């Protein structure tokens, strides 16, 4: 049960990472626009970098989830195999 809560906490931050990366990119670019007087261009570029970073976070989270699911599946297969090995009885001839 402890592992389930740990996994939930790990994946619960994905939404926060996505939102913060987009907001940080946009507002960082906007601050640079105000400081340099370049108009909306750096805000748009910052937004693009923020979205790219958000996609990277999402991709890494999906990879981690797939690896954990595969590991869990392998452990389940091994336990099923062990159960069948322990409970298979051949009828005597």
C-alpha positions as a Markdown table, in Angstrom:
| # | Residue | x | y | z |
|---|---|---|---|---|
| 1 | Unk | 0.0 | 0.0 | 0.0 |
| 2 | Unk | 2.9 | 2.3 | 0.8 |
| 3 | Unk | 4.2 | 1.9 | -2.8 |
| 4 | Unk | 0.8 | 3.0 | -4.2 |
| 5 | Unk | 0.9 | 6.3 | -2.2 |
| 6 | Unk | 4.5 | 6.9 | -3.2 |
| 7 | Unk | 3.6 | 6.4 | -6.9 |
| 8 | Unk | 0.6 | 8.7 | -6.5 |
| 9 | Unk | 2.8 | 11.4 | -5.1 |
| 10 | Unk | 5.3 | 11.0 | -7.9 |
| 11 | Unk | 2.8 | 11.4 | -10.6 |
| 12 | Unk | 0.7 | 14.0 | -8.8 |
| 13 | Unk | 3.5 | 16.5 | -9.5 |
| 14 | Unk | 3.2 | 16.1 | -13.2 |
| 15 | Unk | 0.4 | 18.6 | -13.6 |
| 16 | Unk | 2.2 | 21.1 | -11.5 |
| 17 | Unk | 5.4 | 20.6 | -13.5 |
| 18 | Unk | 3.4 | 21.1 | -16.8 |
| 19 | Unk | 1.7 | 24.3 | -15.6 |
| 20 | Unk | 4.8 | 25.8 | -14.0 |
| 21 | Unk | 7.0 | 25.2 | -17.0 |
| 22 | Unk | 4.6 | 26.9 | -19.3 |
| 23 | Unk | 3.9 | 29.8 | -17.0 |
| 24 | Unk | 7.6 | 30.3 | -16.2 |
| 25 | Unk | 8.5 | 30.3 | -19.9 |
| 26 | Unk | 5.8 | 32.8 | -20.7 |
| 27 | Unk | 6.3 | 35.2 | -17.8 |
| 28 | Unk | 10.0 | 35.0 | -18.1 |
| 29 | Unk | 9.8 | 36.0 | -21.7 |
| 30 | Unk | 7.4 | 38.7 | -20.9 |
| 31 | Unk | 9.7 | 40.1 | -18.2 |
| 32 | Unk | 12.6 | 40.1 | -20.7 |
| 33 | Unk | 10.3 | 41.9 | -23.2 |
| 34 | Unk | 9.6 | 44.6 | -20.7 |
| 35 | Unk | 13.2 | 45.0 | -19.8 |
| 36 | Unk | 14.6 | 45.0 | -23.3 |
| 37 | Unk | 11.6 | 46.6 | -25.0 |
| 38 | Unk | 11.3 | 43.9 | -27.7 |
| 39 | Unk | 7.5 | 43.6 | -27.8 |
| 40 | Unk | 5.8 | 40.2 | -27.5 |
| 41 | Unk | 8.5 | 38.2 | -29.2 |
| 42 | Unk | 10.4 | 37.0 | -26.2 |
| 43 | Unk | 7.1 | 36.1 | -24.4 |
| 44 | Unk | 6.1 | 34.0 | -27.4 |
| 45 | Unk | 9.6 | 32.3 | -27.5 |
| 46 | Unk | 9.4 | 31.8 | -23.8 |
| 47 | Unk | 6.0 | 30.2 | -24.1 |
| 48 | Unk | 7.4 | 27.9 | -26.8 |
| 49 | Unk | 10.2 | 26.8 | -24.6 |
| 50 | Unk | 7.8 | 26.3 | -21.7 |
| 51 | Unk | 5.6 | 24.1 | -23.8 |
| 52 | Unk | 8.6 | 22.1 | -25.0 |
| 53 | Unk | 9.7 | 21.7 | -21.4 |
| 54 | Unk | 6.2 | 20.6 | -20.4 |
| 55 | Unk | 6.2 | 18.0 | -23.2 |
| 56 | Unk | 9.6 | 16.7 | -22.0 |
| 57 | Unk | 8.3 | 16.4 | -18.5 |
| 58 | Unk | 5.2 | 14.5 | -19.7 |
| 59 | Unk | 7.3 | 12.2 | -21.9 |
| 60 | Unk | 9.6 | 11.3 | -19.0 |
| 61 | Unk | 6.7 | 10.7 | -16.7 |
| 62 | Unk | 5.2 | 8.3 | -19.3 |
| 63 | Unk | 8.5 | 6.5 | -19.7 |
| 64 | Unk | 8.7 | 6.1 | -15.9 |
| 65 | Unk | 5.1 | 4.8 | -15.7 |
| 66 | Unk | 5.7 | 2.3 | -18.5 |
| 67 | Unk | 8.9 | 1.0 | -16.8 |
| 68 | Unk | 7.1 | 0.6 | -13.5 |
| 69 | Unk | 4.1 | -1.1 | -15.1 |
| 70 | Unk | 6.5 | -3.5 | -17.0 |
| 71 | Unk | 8.4 | -4.2 | -13.7 |
| 72 | Unk | 5.1 | -4.9 | -11.9 |
| 73 | Unk | 3.9 | -7.2 | -14.8 |
| 74 | Unk | 7.2 | -9.2 | -14.7 |
| 75 | Unk | 6.9 | -9.6 | -10.9 |
| 76 | Unk | 3.2 | -10.8 | -11.3 |
| 77 | Unk | 4.2 | -13.3 | -14.1 |
| 78 | Unk | 7.0 | -14.6 | -11.9 |
| 79 | Unk | 4.6 | -15.1 | -8.9 |
| 80 | Unk | 2.0 | -16.8 | -11.2 |
| 81 | Unk | 4.7 | -19.1 | -12.5 |
| 82 | Unk | 5.9 | -19.9 | -9.0 |
| 83 | Unk | 2.3 | -20.6 | -7.9 |
| 84 | Unk | 1.7 | -23.0 | -10.8 |
| 85 | Unk | 5.1 | -24.7 | -10.2 |
| 86 | Unk | 4.2 | -25.3 | -6.6 |
| 87 | Unk | 0.6 | -26.4 | -7.3 |
| 88 | Unk | 1.0 | -28.5 | -10.4 |
| 89 | Unk | 0.7 | -32.1 | -9.5 |
| 90 | Unk | 1.1 | -34.9 | -12.0 |
| 91 | Unk | -1.2 | -37.8 | -11.6 |
| 92 | Unk | 0.7 | -41.0 | -10.9 |
| 93 | Unk | 0.6 | -43.6 | -13.6 |
